[in-house]
Amino acid sequence: MSSCTSCEVKDQTNTAQLPEWGKRYKVILLNDDVTTMDFVVMILLDVFLKSFDDAVELMFQIHYEGMGIAGVYVKEIAEAKQEQVRQLAAAAGFPLRCTLMQE
């Protein structure tokens, strides 16, 4: 093995220079009497990248309990997910509501 002193990687991370990710937000889907269960499952699969089994389980939680946490993200990502849900629901003609709650 050769040693290359000019190739050394220094592991001196200054934590003050790391970006602060901020607080995390729960993305919550709310039940309504119009949005179909299939559409909610599709949202959970496509927007929140849930497995099929997890999406179905969460859809039933939303249906029976009135709400369910689709995911927890930093603010910017949570807002983007919320907007995706809003746009997809509007395009499909559903009143599905999605809200954010700080952890």
PyMOL commands that set and color helices and strands:
alter all, ss='L'
color gray80, all
select helices_A, chain A and resi 5-7+15-17+37-46+52-65+75-92
alter helices_A, ss='H'
color red, helices_A
select strands_A, chain A and resi 24-30+67-74+97-102
alter strands_A, ss='S'
color yellow, strands_A
deselect
rebuild
show_as cartoon
